[in-house]
C-alpha cells in the first residue's frame, strides 16, 4: 500500500452516515477505509456493496463493537499490525432511543459518549504516528446544545429525545476535552453535526423522508471536507464544539483560500479558534469570524435541518 495512503477508520460504518462516509472516502484514490461494524453479516454486506462499485480507493472490514473493550483492543491491534498508524478516526456509531429510563440513559451514554471516548484513547498511539495532521471527528448533534435546548425560538427545542440529548451534550464536552488534550500533540479534534438526514437512527427513516429530509450523502461529504482541510487549519491546533454553527458552501466564503471546501453539514467552532482570528464580531444570531487566512461566515440557523 502506498505510503501516502490515508488510513481512515469509521465506526458504525455499515449503515446510514457511516456507510455513506465509507463509500465516499473509499471513492477517493488516496484513502484506505476501515469499515467498523459490530455485525459481521451486515458489515460484509455493506463492504461488498461498496467493493462492487469499484471504488478508486480501497476498503476493508474491521469487526468492532465500540461498547466492548476487548473488541476495541482487537481492532486497535489489527490496525497497528496491518498499517502501523491511523490518520483519521470517525466516531460515528450511536443510538437514539425514543424512551427514557435508568437503563435507557445508561445504554445511550455508554454508546454515544463513553465508548467514543475510549475509542479515541485506544487509537491515540496510532494517530500520533500519522505523517499528516491526524484527525478525530465526532459525529455530534445540535440536539446536544444546552443553548438551543433553552432557547424558546429554536425549533430543535421542541424535539424530545431526552437520553440522546443528554448523551450528545456529554459528547460535546468530550470533544472540548480531547481538543485540549490531543491538540497539544498536533491531533485535530472536530465535532460535526451532520444535520437532519434520513437514516435508520431511531427507526425513523420513513418519517424523515416524508418530512423532506435529505439522504446521508451530504453528511458524508462534510466528513471528507473536514478530513481534507489542511492548509487553512495549519495554524490551529483543533476545532471543537461551541455555540456557533458554521455553514460553508464550496468556493463562496473561502474564495481563493480553499476553493474545494464544501460542507453539507455543520462544523462547530471553539472560542479558541475565534480568538485566534481577527475582527470577530456578533450581530444578533449571526457572527463573522475573520481568520488569518480567510473568512468564514457563520450563523445559528433557525431551520429544522440543524437537528440530527
MIDOSE-1310 file (N, C-alpha, C; in nm, 2 decimals, decimal comma, always signed):
residues 308
xxxx	+0,08/-0,12/+0,00/+0,00/+0,00/+0,00/+0,09/+0,12/+0,00; +0,05/+0,22/-0,08/+0,13/+0,34/-0,09/+0,15/+0,41/+0,04; +0,27/+0,47/+0,06/+0,30/+0,53/+0,19/+0,21/+0,66/+0,21; +0,16/+0,72/+0,10/+0,08/+0,84/+0,12/-0,07/+0,81/+0,13
xxxx	-0,10/+0,68/+0,14/-0,24/+0,65/+0,16/-0,29/+0,69/+0,29; -0,41/+0,75/+0,30/-0,47/+0,80/+0,42/-0,55/+0,68/+0,48; -0,52/+0,64/+0,60/-0,59/+0,53/+0,67/-0,70/+0,59/+0,75; -0,82/+0,55/+0,72/-0,94/+0,61/+0,79/-1,02/+0,50/+0,85
xxxx	-1,06/+0,51/+0,98/-1,15/+0,42/+1,05/-1,28/+0,48/+1,08; -1,39/+0,42/+1,04/-1,52/+0,47/+1,06/-1,60/+0,37/+1,14; -1,64/+0,42/+1,26/-1,73/+0,33/+1,34/-1,87/+0,33/+1,30; -1,94/+0,22/+1,31/-2,08/+0,22/+1,26/-2,09/+0,23/+1,11
xxxx	-1,99/+0,17/+1,04/-1,97/+0,20/+0,90/-2,06/+0,12/+0,81; -2,15/+0,04/+0,86/-2,23/-0,05/+0,77/-2,36/+0,01/+0,74; -2,40/+0,13/+0,80/-2,53/+0,18/+0,77/-2,53/+0,33/+0,79; -2,63/+0,40/+0,73/-2,65/+0,54/+0,75/-2,54/+0,63/+0,71
xxxx	-2,51/+0,73/+0,80/-2,40/+0,82/+0,77/-2,27/+0,75/+0,77; -2,25/+0,65/+0,85/-2,13/+0,57/+0,85/-2,10/+0,50/+0,71; -2,21/+0,44/+0,66/-2,19/+0,37/+0,53/-2,16/+0,47/+0,42; -2,23/+0,59/+0,41/-2,21/+0,69/+0,31/-2,07/+0,75/+0,32
xxxx	-2,02/+0,76/+0,45/-1,89/+0,81/+0,47/-1,78/+0,71/+0,42; -1,80/+0,58/+0,45/-1,71/+0,48/+0,39/-1,71/+0,48/+0,24; -1,83/+0,49/+0,18/-1,84/+0,49/+0,04/-1,77/+0,61/-0,02; -1,79/+0,73/+0,03/-1,73/+0,84/-0,02/-1,58/+0,84/+0,00
xxxx	-1,53/+0,81/+0,11/-1,39/+0,80/+0,14/-1,32/+0,70/+0,05; -1,38/+0,59/+0,03/-1,33/+0,48/-0,05/-1,32/+0,52/-0,20; -1,41/+0,62/-0,24/-1,41/+0,66/-0,37/-1,29/+0,75/-0,40; -1,22/+0,79/-0,30/-1,10/+0,88/-0,32/-0,98/+0,79/-0,34
xxxx	-0,90/+0,82/-0,44/-0,78/+0,73/-0,47/-0,68/+0,71/-0,35; -0,67/+0,81/-0,27/-0,56/+0,81/-0,17/-0,61/+0,75/-0,04; -0,73/+0,70/-0,03/-0,78/+0,65/+0,10/-0,79/+0,50/+0,10; -0,76/+0,45/+0,22/-0,80/+0,31/+0,26/-0,89/+0,32/+0,38
xxxx	-1,01/+0,27/+0,36/-1,11/+0,28/+0,46/-1,13/+0,16/+0,54; -1,13/+0,17/+0,67/-1,15/+0,06/+0,76/-1,30/+0,07/+0,81; -1,39/-0,01/+0,76/-1,53/-0,01/+0,80/-1,55/-0,08/+0,93; -1,57/-0,01/+1,04/-1,60/-0,07/+1,16/-1,75/-0,12/+1,17
xxxx	-1,77/-0,24/+1,20/-1,91/-0,29/+1,21/-1,92/-0,39/+1,32; -2,02/-0,38/+1,41/-2,05/-0,47/+1,51/-2,10/-0,60/+1,46; -2,18/-0,60/+1,36/-2,24/-0,72/+1,30/-2,15/-0,76/+1,18; -2,09/-0,87/+1,18/-2,01/-0,92/+1,07/-2,09/-0,94/+0,95
xxxx	-2,22/-0,99/+0,96/-2,30/-1,02/+0,85/-2,34/-0,89/+0,78; -2,38/-0,79/+0,86/-2,42/-0,66/+0,80/-2,30/-0,59/+0,74; -2,19/-0,60/+0,81/-2,06/-0,54/+0,77/-2,02/-0,60/+0,63; -2,02/-0,73/+0,62/-1,98/-0,79/+0,50/-2,07/-0,75/+0,38
xxxx	-2,20/-0,74/+0,41/-2,29/-0,70/+0,30/-2,26/-0,56/+0,26; -2,24/-0,47/+0,35/-2,21/-0,33/+0,32/-2,07/-0,32/+0,25; -1,98/-0,40/+0,29/-1,84/-0,40/+0,23/-1,86/-0,44/+0,08; -1,93/-0,55/+0,06/-1,95/-0,60/-0,08/-2,02/-0,49/-0,16
xxxx	-2,12/-0,42/-0,11/-2,19/-0,32/-0,18/-2,10/-0,21/-0,23; -2,00/-0,17/-0,15/-1,91/-0,07/-0,19/-1,80/-0,12/-0,29; -1,75/-0,24/-0,26/-1,65/-0,30/-0,35/-1,71/-0,33/-0,49; -1,83/-0,36/-0,50/-1,90/-0,39/-0,63/-1,90/-0,26/-0,71
xxxx	-1,88/-0,15/-0,65/-1,89/-0,02/-0,73/-1,75/+0,02/-0,78; -1,65/-0,07/-0,75/-1,51/-0,05/-0,80/-1,46/+0,09/-0,76; -1,45/+0,12/-0,63/-1,41/+0,25/-0,58/-1,26/+0,27/-0,62; -1,23/+0,40/-0,63/-1,09/+0,44/-0,67/-0,99/+0,41/-0,56
xxxx	-1,04/+0,42/-0,43/-0,96/+0,38/-0,32/-0,98/+0,24/-0,28; -0,96/+0,21/-0,15/-0,97/+0,07/-0,11/-1,05/+0,07/+0,03; -1,10/-0,05/+0,06/-1,18/-0,06/+0,18/-1,17/-0,20/+0,24; -1,17/-0,22/+0,37/-1,17/-0,35/+0,43/-1,26/-0,34/+0,55
xxxx	-1,30/-0,46/+0,60/-1,39/-0,47/+0,72/-1,31/-0,49/+0,85; -1,35/-0,42/+0,95/-1,29/-0,45/+1,08/-1,40/-0,48/+1,18; -1,41/-0,60/+1,24/-1,51/-0,62/+1,34/-1,49/-0,53/+1,46; -1,59/-0,46/+1,50/-1,57/-0,36/+1,60/-1,71/-0,33/+1,67
xxxx	-1,71/-0,36/+1,80/-1,82/-0,33/+1,89/-1,76/-0,22/+1,98; -1,80/-0,10/+1,97/-1,74/+0,01/+2,05/-1,77/+0,00/+2,19; -1,88/-0,08/+2,23/-1,91/-0,09/+2,37/-1,83/-0,20/+2,44; -1,74/-0,27/+2,37/-1,66/-0,37/+2,42/-1,51/-0,34/+2,42
xxxx	-1,45/-0,33/+2,54/-1,31/-0,30/+2,55/-1,23/-0,40/+2,47; -1,27/-0,53/+2,48/-1,19/-0,64/+2,41/-1,20/-0,62/+2,26; -1,31/-0,57/+2,21/-1,33/-0,55/+2,07/-1,25/-0,43/+2,02; -1,25/-0,32/+2,10/-1,17/-0,21/+2,07/-1,02/-0,24/+2,07
xxxx	-0,98/-0,32/+2,16/-0,84/-0,36/+2,17/-0,80/-0,44/+2,05; -0,89/-0,53/+2,01/-0,86/-0,62/+1,90/-0,85/-0,54/+1,77; -0,94/-0,44/+1,75/-0,94/-0,36/+1,63/-0,81/-0,27/+1,63; -0,77/-0,22/+1,74/-0,65/-0,14/+1,75/-0,53/-0,22/+1,72
xxxx	-0,52/-0,34/+1,77/-0,41/-0,43/+1,74/-0,41/-0,46/+1,59; -0,52/-0,48/+1,53/-0,53/-0,51/+1,39/-0,48/-0,40/+1,30; -0,52/-0,28/+1,34/-0,47/-0,16/+1,26/-0,32/-0,14/+1,28; -0,27/-0,16/+1,40/-0,13/-0,15/+1,43/-0,05/-0,25/+1,35
xxxx	-0,10/-0,37/+1,34/-0,03/-0,48/+1,27/-0,03/-0,46/+1,12; -0,15/-0,42/+1,07/-0,16/-0,41/+0,92/-0,11/-0,28/+0,86; -0,12/-0,17/+0,94/-0,09/-0,04/+0,88/+0,01/+0,04/+0,97; +0,02/+0,02/+1,09/+0,12/+0,09/+1,18/+0,08/+0,22/+1,22
xxxx	-0,02/+0,28/+1,17/-0,07/+0,41/+1,21/-0,21/+0,43/+1,17; -0,27/+0,54/+1,21/-0,41/+0,58/+1,17/-0,41/+0,73/+1,15; -0,47/+0,77/+1,04/-0,47/+0,92/+1,00/-0,60/+0,98/+1,04; -0,71/+0,91/+1,03/-0,85/+0,97/+1,05/-0,93/+0,87/+1,13
xxxx	-0,99/+0,91/+1,24/-1,08/+0,83/+1,32/-1,22/+0,91/+1,32; -1,32/+0,84/+1,27/-1,45/+0,90/+1,26/-1,54/+0,82/+1,36; -1,57/+0,88/+1,48/-1,65/+0,82/+1,58/-1,80/+0,85/+1,54; -1,85/+0,76/+1,47/-1,99/+0,78/+1,41/-2,09/+0,70/+1,48
xxxx	-2,06/+0,58/+1,52/-2,16/+0,49/+1,58/-2,24/+0,55/+1,69; -2,37/+0,53/+1,69/-2,45/+0,59/+1,80/-2,59/+0,53/+1,80; -2,67/+0,56/+1,90/-2,81/+0,52/+1,91/-2,89/+0,63/+1,95; -3,02/+0,63/+1,92/-3,12/+0,73/+1,96/-3,25/+0,67/+2,01
xxxx	-3,26/+0,63/+2,13/-3,38/+0,57/+2,18/-3,49/+0,67/+2,19; -3,62/+0,62/+2,19/-3,73/+0,71/+2,20/-3,79/+0,71/+2,34; -3,74/+0,63/+2,43/-3,79/+0,62/+2,57/-3,68/+0,67/+2,66; -3,72/+0,68/+2,79/-3,63/+0,73/+2,89/-3,64/+0,65/+3,02
xxxx	-3,54/+0,60/+3,07/-3,53/+0,53/+3,19/-3,39/+0,52/+3,24; -3,36/+0,46/+3,35/-3,23/+0,45/+3,40/-3,15/+0,36/+3,30; -3,20/+0,25/+3,27/-3,13/+0,16/+3,18/-3,11/+0,22/+3,04; -3,21/+0,29/+2,99/-3,20/+0,35/+2,86/-3,09/+0,46/+2,86
xxxx	-3,09/+0,54/+2,96/-2,99/+0,65/+2,97/-2,85/+0,59/+2,98; -2,84/+0,49/+3,06/-2,71/+0,43/+3,08/-2,66/+0,37/+2,95; -2,74/+0,30/+2,88/-2,70/+0,24/+2,75/-2,67/+0,35/+2,65; -2,74/+0,46/+2,65/-2,72/+0,57/+2,55/-2,59/+0,64/+2,58
xxxx	-2,56/+0,67/+2,70/-2,44/+0,73/+2,74/-2,32/+0,64/+2,71; -2,34/+0,51/+2,74/-2,23/+0,41/+2,71/-2,20/+0,41/+2,56; -2,30/+0,41/+2,47/-2,27/+0,41/+2,33/-2,23/+0,54/+2,27; -2,30/+0,65/+2,31/-2,28/+0,78/+2,24/-2,16/+0,86/+2,30
xxxx	-2,13/+0,84/+2,42/-2,02/+0,92/+2,48/-1,90/+0,84/+2,54; -1,93/+0,74/+2,62/-1,82/+0,67/+2,69/-1,74/+0,59/+2,59; -1,81/+0,52/+2,50/-1,74/+0,44/+2,40/-1,66/+0,52/+2,30; -1,71/+0,63/+2,25/-1,62/+0,71/+2,16/-1,50/+0,76/+2,24
xxxx	-1,51/+0,80/+2,36/-1,40/+0,84/+2,44/-1,29/+0,74/+2,45; -1,34/+0,61/+2,48/-1,24/+0,50/+2,49/-1,18/+0,46/+2,35; -1,26/+0,48/+2,24/-1,21/+0,46/+2,11/-1,09/+0,55/+2,08; -1,11/+0,68/+2,11/-1,00/+0,77/+2,08/-0,88/+0,75/+2,17
xxxx	-0,91/+0,71/+2,29/-0,79/+0,68/+2,38/-0,72/+0,56/+2,33; -0,79/+0,46/+2,29/-0,72/+0,34/+2,24/-0,64/+0,36/+2,11; -0,69/+0,45/+2,02/-0,63/+0,47/+1,89/-0,53/+0,59/+1,89; -0,52/+0,66/+2,00/-0,44/+0,77/+2,01/-0,29/+0,74/+1,97
xxxx	-0,24/+0,63/+2,02/-0,10/+0,60/+1,99/-0,08/+0,58/+1,84; -0,18/+0,53/+1,77/-0,17/+0,51/+1,62/-0,19/+0,65/+1,55; -0,27/+0,73/+1,61/-0,29/+0,87/+1,55/-0,17/+0,95/+1,56; -0,09/+0,93/+1,67/+0,03/+1,00/+1,69/+0,14/+0,97/+1,58
xxxx	+0,12/+0,85/+1,53/+0,22/+0,80/+1,43/+0,19/+0,85/+1,28; +0,08/+0,92/+1,27/+0,04/+0,97/+1,14/+0,14/+1,07/+1,09; +0,17/+1,06/+0,96/+0,26/+1,16/+0,90/+0,19/+1,29/+0,85; +0,06/+1,29/+0,86/-0,01/+1,41/+0,83/-0,08/+1,45/+0,96
xxxx	-0,13/+1,57/+0,97/-0,20/+1,61/+1,10/-0,32/+1,51/+1,11; -0,31/+1,42/+1,21/-0,42/+1,33/+1,23/-0,55/+1,40/+1,28; -0,66/+1,34/+1,25/-0,79/+1,40/+1,28/-0,88/+1,30/+1,35; -0,96/+1,35/+1,45/-1,06/+1,27/+1,51/-1,19/+1,35/+1,49
xxxx	-1,29/+1,29/+1,43/-1,42/+1,35/+1,40/-1,52/+1,28/+1,48; -1,59/+1,35/+1,57/-1,70/+1,30/+1,65/-1,83/+1,35/+1,58; -1,91/+1,25/+1,54/-2,04/+1,29/+1,49/-2,13/+1,33/+1,60; -2,16/+1,45/+1,62/-2,24/+1,50/+1,73/-2,37/+1,55/+1,68
xxxx	-2,44/+1,64/+1,75/-2,57/+1,69/+1,71/-2,60/+1,82/+1,78; -2,68/+1,90/+1,71/-2,73/+2,03/+1,77/-2,82/+2,00/+1,89; -2,88/+1,88/+1,89/-2,97/+1,84/+2,00/-2,89/+1,83/+2,13; -2,76/+1,82/+2,13/-2,68/+1,82/+2,25/-2,65/+1,96/+2,30
xxxx	-2,70/+2,06/+2,23/-2,67/+2,20/+2,27/-2,76/+2,25/+2,38; -2,70/+2,29/+2,49/-2,78/+2,34/+2,61/-2,84/+2,47/+2,57; -2,76/+2,55/+2,49/-2,81/+2,68/+2,45/-2,94/+2,67/+2,37; -2,94/+2,58/+2,27/-3,05/+2,56/+2,18/-3,17/+2,50/+2,25
xxxx	-3,14/+2,41/+2,35/-3,25/+2,35/+2,42/-3,32/+2,45/+2,51; -3,25/+2,55/+2,55/-3,30/+2,66/+2,64/-3,36/+2,77/+2,57; -3,35/+2,77/+2,43/-3,40/+2,89/+2,35/-3,54/+2,86/+2,30; -3,64/+2,94/+2,35/-3,78/+2,91/+2,30/-3,79/+2,93/+2,15
xxxx	-3,71/+3,01/+2,09/-3,72/+3,03/+1,94/-3,65/+2,93/+1,86; -3,58/+2,83/+1,92/-3,51/+2,73/+1,85/-3,60/+2,61/+1,82; -3,62/+2,58/+1,69/-3,71/+2,46/+1,65/-3,67/+2,33/+1,72; -3,54/+2,30/+1,73/-3,50/+2,17/+1,79/-3,54/+2,17/+1,94
xxxx	-3,57/+2,28/+2,00/-3,61/+2,28/+2,14/-3,74/+2,19/+2,16; -3,82/+2,18/+2,07/-3,95/+2,11/+2,08/-3,93/+1,96/+2,06; -3,81/+1,92/+2,02/-3,79/+1,77/+2,00/-3,76/+1,71/+2,13; -3,80/+1,58/+2,15/-3,78/+1,52/+2,28/-3,64/+1,45/+2,29
xxxx	-3,63/+1,32/+2,26/-3,51/+1,25/+2,25/-3,42/+1,28/+2,38; -3,47/+1,27/+2,49/-3,41/+1,31/+2,61/-3,27/+1,24/+2,64; -3,27/+1,11/+2,63/-3,15/+1,03/+2,65/-3,04/+1,07/+2,55; -3,09/+1,08/+2,42/-3,00/+1,12/+2,31/-2,94/+1,26/+2,34
xxxx	-3,02/+1,35/+2,38/-2,97/+1,49/+2,40/-2,86/+1,49/+2,51; -2,89/+1,42/+2,62/-2,80/+1,42/+2,73/-2,67/+1,35/+2,69; -2,67/+1,25/+2,61/-2,55/+1,18/+2,56/-2,47/+1,27/+2,47; -2,54/+1,35/+2,38/-2,46/+1,43/+2,29/-2,41/+1,55/+2,36
xxxx	-2,47/+1,60/+2,47/-2,42/+1,71/+2,55/-2,29/+1,66/+2,61; -2,29/+1,54/+2,66/-2,17/+1,48/+2,72/-2,06/+1,46/+2,61; -2,10/+1,42/+2,49/-2,00/+1,40/+2,39/-1,94/+1,54/+2,35; -2,02/+1,64/+2,35/-1,96/+1,77/+2,32/-1,85/+1,81/+2,42
xxxx	-1,88/+1,79/+2,54/-1,77/+1,82/+2,64/-1,65/+1,73/+2,62; -1,67/+1,60/+2,58/-1,56/+1,51/+2,55/-1,48/+1,57/+2,44; -1,54/+1,63/+2,33/-1,47/+1,69/+2,22/-1,39/+1,80/+2,27; -1,44/+1,89/+2,36/-1,37/+2,00/+2,41/-1,25/+1,95/+2,49
xxxx	-1,26/+1,85/+2,57/-1,15/+1,79/+2,65/-1,05/+1,73/+2,56; -1,09/+1,66/+2,46/-1,00/+1,59/+2,37/-0,92/+1,70/+2,28; -0,99/+1,80/+2,24/-0,92/+1,91/+2,17/-0,81/+1,97/+2,25; -0,84/+1,99/+2,38/-0,74/+2,04/+2,47/-0,62/+1,94/+2,49
xxxx	-0,66/+1,81/+2,51/-0,56/+1,71/+2,54/-0,47/+1,68/+2,42; -0,54/+1,64/+2,31/-0,46/+1,59/+2,19/-0,42/+1,71/+2,10; -0,48/+1,82/+2,11/-0,43/+1,94/+2,03/-0,29/+1,97/+2,05; -0,24/+1,95/+2,18/-0,10/+1,98/+2,21/-0,01/+1,89/+2,13
xxxx	-0,06/+1,78/+2,08/+0,03/+1,69/+2,01/+0,01/+1,70/+1,85; -0,07/+1,80/+1,82/-0,09/+1,82/+1,67/-0,21/+1,74/+1,62; -0,28/+1,67/+1,70/-0,40/+1,59/+1,65/-0,52/+1,69/+1,65; -0,59/+1,70/+1,54/-0,70/+1,79/+1,53/-0,83/+1,72/+1,57
xxxx	-0,91/+1,78/+1,65/-1,03/+1,71/+1,70/-1,15/+1,80/+1,66; -1,25/+1,73/+1,60/-1,37/+1,80/+1,55/-1,50/+1,75/+1,61; -1,60/+1,83/+1,62/-1,74/+1,79/+1,65/-1,81/+1,83/+1,52; -1,89/+1,73/+1,47/-1,96/+1,76/+1,34/-2,10/+1,72/+1,35
xxxx	-2,19/+1,82/+1,33/-2,33/+1,79/+1,33/-2,38/+1,77/+1,18; -2,42/+1,65/+1,14/-2,45/+1,62/+1,00/-2,58/+1,68/+0,95; -2,66/+1,73/+1,04/-2,79/+1,78/+1,00/-2,90/+1,68/+1,01; -3,02/+1,72/+0,98/-3,14/+1,63/+0,99/-3,15/+1,55/+0,86
xxxx	-3,10/+1,43/+0,87/-3,10/+1,35/+0,74/-3,17/+1,22/+0,77; -3,21/+1,16/+0,66/-3,29/+1,03/+0,66/-3,20/+0,91/+0,68; -3,19/+0,86/+0,80/-3,12/+0,74/+0,83/-3,20/+0,65/+0,91; -3,15/+0,53/+0,95/-3,23/+0,44/+1,04/-3,22/+0,48/+1,19
xxxx	-3,15/+0,59/+1,22/-3,13/+0,63/+1,36/-3,27/+0,65/+1,42; -3,30/+0,59/+1,53/-3,43/+0,60/+1,60/-3,54/+0,53/+1,52; -3,50/+0,45/+1,41/-3,60/+0,38/+1,34/-3,70/+0,47/+1,27; -3,65/+0,59/+1,22/-3,75/+0,69/+1,17/-3,71/+0,74/+1,03
xxxx	-3,65/+0,65/+0,95/-3,61/+0,68/+0,81/-3,73/+0,73/+0,73; -3,84/+0,65/+0,73/-3,96/+0,68/+0,65/-4,02/+0,82/+0,69; -4,03/+0,84/+0,82/-4,09/+0,96/+0,87/-4,00/+1,08/+0,83; -3,87/+1,07/+0,83/-3,78/+1,17/+0,79/-3,79/+1,20/+0,64
xxxx	-3,80/+1,09/+0,56/-3,82/+1,11/+0,42/-3,95/+1,18/+0,39; -4,06/+1,15/+0,46/-4,18/+1,22/+0,44/-4,17/+1,37/+0,48; -4,08/+1,40/+0,57/-4,06/+1,54/+0,61/-3,97/+1,61/+0,52; -3,92/+1,54/+0,42/-3,83/+1,60/+0,32/-3,68/+1,60/+0,36
xxxx	-3,64/+1,52/+0,46/-3,50/+1,52/+0,50/-3,42/+1,45/+0,38; -3,30/+1,51/+0,36/-3,22/+1,45/+0,26/-3,15/+1,32/+0,30; -3,09/+1,25/+0,21/-3,01/+1,13/+0,25/-2,88/+1,17/+0,32; -2,81/+1,07/+0,35/-2,68/+1,09/+0,43/-2,56/+1,12/+0,34
xxxx	-2,58/+1,13/+0,21/-2,47/+1,15/+0,12/-2,40/+1,29/+0,15; -2,48/+1,39/+0,17/-2,43/+1,52/+0,20/-2,35/+1,53/+0,33; -2,40/+1,45/+0,43/-2,33/+1,44/+0,56/-2,19/+1,38/+0,54; -2,18/+1,28/+0,46/-2,06/+1,22/+0,43/-1,96/+1,31/+0,37
xxxx	-2,01/+1,40/+0,28/-1,93/+1,50/+0,22/-1,86/+1,59/+0,32; -1,94/+1,62/+0,42/-1,89/+1,71/+0,53/-1,77/+1,64/+0,60; -1,78/+1,51/+0,62/-1,67/+1,44/+0,69/-1,54/+1,44/+0,60; -1,56/+1,42/+0,47/-1,45/+1,42/+0,38/-1,39/+1,56/+0,38
xxxx	-1,47/+1,67/+0,38/-1,42/+1,80/+0,37/-1,33/+1,83/+0,50; -1,38/+1,79/+0,61/-1,30/+1,81/+0,74/-1,17/+1,74/+0,73; -1,17/+1,61/+0,67/-1,05/+1,54/+0,66/-0,95/+1,60/+0,57; -1,00/+1,67/+0,46/-0,92/+1,72/+0,36/-0,86/+1,86/+0,39
xxxx	-0,93/+1,93/+0,48/-0,88/+2,07/+0,52/-0,74/+2,05/+0,58; -0,65/+2,12/+0,52/-0,51/+2,12/+0,57/-0,44/+2,25/+0,58; -0,43/+2,32/+0,47/-0,36/+2,45/+0,47/-0,42/+2,55/+0,56; -0,55/+2,56/+0,55/-0,62/+2,66/+0,63/-0,60/+2,64/+0,78
xxxx	-0,61/+2,51/+0,82/-0,60/+2,48/+0,96/-0,46/+2,46/+1,02; -0,36/+2,48/+0,93/-0,23/+2,45/+0,98/-0,19/+2,53/+1,10; -0,24/+2,65/+1,12/-0,20/+2,73/+1,23/-0,29/+2,71/+1,36; -0,39/+2,62/+1,34/-0,48/+2,60/+1,45/-0,47/+2,45/+1,50
xxxx	-0,47/+2,44/+1,63/-0,44/+2,30/+1,69/-0,56/+2,21/+1,68; -0,68/+2,27/+1,68/-0,80/+2,18/+1,68/-0,93/+2,27/+1,66; -1,03/+2,20/+1,63/-1,17/+2,26/+1,63/-1,25/+2,17/+1,72; -1,34/+2,24/+1,79/-1,44/+2,16/+1,87/-1,56/+2,24/+1,89
xxxx	-1,65/+2,19/+1,97/-1,79/+2,24/+1,97/-1,81/+2,37/+2,05; -1,89/+2,46/+2,00/-1,92/+2,58/+2,07/-2,06/+2,63/+2,03; -2,10/+2,75/+2,04/-2,23/+2,80/+2,01/-2,25/+2,84/+1,87; -2,14/+2,84/+1,79/-2,15/+2,89/+1,65/-2,16/+2,77/+1,56
xxxx	-2,26/+2,78/+1,47/-2,27/+2,68/+1,36/-2,21/+2,74/+1,24; -2,12/+2,68/+1,18/-2,06/+2,74/+1,06/-2,09/+2,66/+0,94; -2,16/+2,72/+0,85/-2,21/+2,65/+0,73/-2,12/+2,70/+0,61; -2,04/+2,61/+0,55/-1,95/+2,65/+0,45/-2,00/+2,59/+0,31
xxxx	-2,01/+2,68/+0,21/-2,05/+2,63/+0,08/-1,93/+2,65/-0,01; -1,91/+2,55/-0,10/-1,79/+2,54/-0,18/-1,76/+2,67/-0,25; -1,65/+2,73/-0,23/-1,60/+2,84/-0,30/-1,66/+2,97/-0,27; -1,77/+2,97/-0,19/-1,84/+3,10/-0,17/-1,77/+3,19/-0,07
xxxx	-1,74/+3,13/+0,05/-1,68/+3,21/+0,15/-1,53/+3,19/+0,16; -1,49/+3,08/+0,11/-1,34/+3,05/+0,12/-1,26/+3,11/+0,00; -1,34/+3,14/-0,11/-1,28/+3,20/-0,22/-1,14/+3,13/-0,26; -1,04/+3,21/-0,27/-0,91/+3,16/-0,31/-0,84/+3,07/-0,21
xxxx	-0,89/+3,08/-0,08/-0,82/+3,02/+0,03/-0,83/+2,87/+0,03; -0,95/+2,82/+0,00/-0,97/+2,68/-0,01/-1,09/+2,65/-0,10; -1,07/+2,66/-0,23/-1,18/+2,66/-0,32/-1,26/+2,52/-0,32; -1,19/+2,42/-0,28/-1,26/+2,29/-0,29/-1,34/+2,25/-0,16
xxxx	-1,33/+2,34/-0,06/-1,40/+2,31/+0,06/-1,55/+2,33/+0,05; -1,62/+2,22/+0,08/-1,77/+2,23/+0,08/-1,82/+2,15/+0,20; -1,91/+2,20/+0,27/-1,96/+2,13/+0,39/-2,11/+2,12/+0,39; -2,17/+2,01/+0,37/-2,31/+1,99/+0,37/-2,37/+2,00/+0,50
xxxx	-2,30/+1,97/+0,61/-2,35/+1,97/+0,74/-2,30/+2,10/+0,82; -2,27/+2,08/+0,94/-2,23/+2,20/+1,03/-2,10/+2,16/+1,10; -2,00/+2,25/+1,10/-1,88/+2,24/+1,18/-1,89/+2,34/+1,29; -1,86/+2,29/+1,41/-1,88/+2,38/+1,53/-1,75/+2,42/+1,58
xxxx	-1,73/+2,55/+1,60/-1,60/+2,60/+1,64/-1,59/+2,64/+1,79; -1,47/+2,63/+1,84/-1,44/+2,68/+1,97/-1,41/+2,83/+1,97; -1,43/+2,89/+2,09/-1,39/+3,03/+2,11/-1,24/+3,04/+2,08; -1,16/+2,94/+2,11/-1,02/+2,95/+2,09/-0,99/+2,98/+1,95
xxxx	-1,06/+2,91/+1,86/-1,04/+2,94/+1,72/-1,08/+3,08/+1,68; -1,19/+3,13/+1,74/-1,23/+3,26/+1,71/-1,13/+3,37/+1,76; -1,08/+3,34/+1,88/-0,99/+3,44/+1,94/-0,86/+3,45/+1,86; -0,83/+3,34/+1,79/-0,71/+3,35/+1,70/-0,73/+3,42/+1,57
xxxx	-0,86/+3,45/+1,54/-0,89/+3,52/+1,42/-0,88/+3,67/+1,44; -0,92/+3,75/+1,35/-0,92/+3,89/+1,36/-1,05/+3,95/+1,33; -1,10/+4,04/+1,41/-1,22/+4,11/+1,39/-1,34/+4,03/+1,40; -1,34/+3,93/+1,49/-1,46/+3,85/+1,52/-1,57/+3,94/+1,58
xxxx	-1,69/+3,94/+1,53/-1,80/+4,01/+1,59/-1,93/+3,94/+1,57; -2,02/+3,97/+1,66/-2,15/+3,90/+1,66/-2,26/+4,00/+1,63; -2,36/+3,96/+1,54/-2,47/+4,05/+1,51/-2,60/+3,97/+1,52; -2,66/+3,98/+1,64/-2,78/+3,91/+1,66/-2,75/+3,76/+1,67
xxxx	-2,81/+3,68/+1,57/-2,79/+3,54/+1,57/-2,68/+3,50/+1,48; -2,61/+3,60/+1,42/-2,50/+3,56/+1,33/-2,37/+3,61/+1,38; -2,26/+3,56/+1,33/-2,13/+3,60/+1,36/-2,04/+3,59/+1,24; -1,94/+3,68/+1,23/-1,84/+3,67/+1,13/-1,71/+3,65/+1,19
xxxx	-1,64/+3,55/+1,15/-1,50/+3,52/+1,20/-1,40/+3,54/+1,09; -1,32/+3,65/+1,11/-1,22/+3,67/+1,01/-1,09/+3,61/+1,06; -1,05/+3,51/+1,00/-0,93/+3,44/+1,04/-0,81/+3,49/+0,96; -0,69/+3,44/+1,00/-0,57/+3,49/+0,94/-0,56/+3,46/+0,79
xxxx	-0,62/+3,35/+0,74/-0,60/+3,32/+0,60/-0,73/+3,32/+0,52; -0,84/+3,36/+0,58/-0,97/+3,37/+0,51/-1,08/+3,42/+0,59; -1,20/+3,40/+0,54/-1,32/+3,45/+0,61/-1,42/+3,34/+0,61; -1,48/+3,31/+0,73/-1,58/+3,21/+0,75/-1,71/+3,29/+0,79
xxxx	-1,82/+3,27/+0,72/-1,94/+3,33/+0,76/-2,02/+3,23/+0,84; -2,05/+3,25/+0,97/-2,13/+3,16/+1,05/-2,26/+3,21/+1,10; -2,35/+3,13/+1,12/-2,48/+3,17/+1,18/-2,54/+3,06/+1,25; -2,62/+3,09/+1,35/-2,70/+2,99/+1,42/-2,83/+2,98/+1,34
xxxx	-2,85/+2,87/+1,27/-2,96/+2,86/+1,18/-3,09/+2,83/+1,26; -3,20/+2,88/+1,21/-3,33/+2,86/+1,27/-3,41/+2,75/+1,21; -3,35/+2,68/+1,11/-3,42/+2,57/+1,04/-3,41/+2,44/+1,12; -3,50/+2,35/+1,09/-3,50/+2,22/+1,15/-3,38/+2,14/+1,11
xxxx	-3,32/+2,18/+1,00/-3,21/+2,09/+0,95/-3,09/+2,09/+1,04; -3,09/+2,16/+1,14/-2,98/+2,15/+1,24/-2,99/+2,03/+1,33; -3,11/+1,97/+1,33/-3,13/+1,85/+1,42/-3,07/+1,73/+1,36; -3,02/+1,64/+1,44/-2,97/+1,51/+1,40/-3,00/+1,42/+1,51
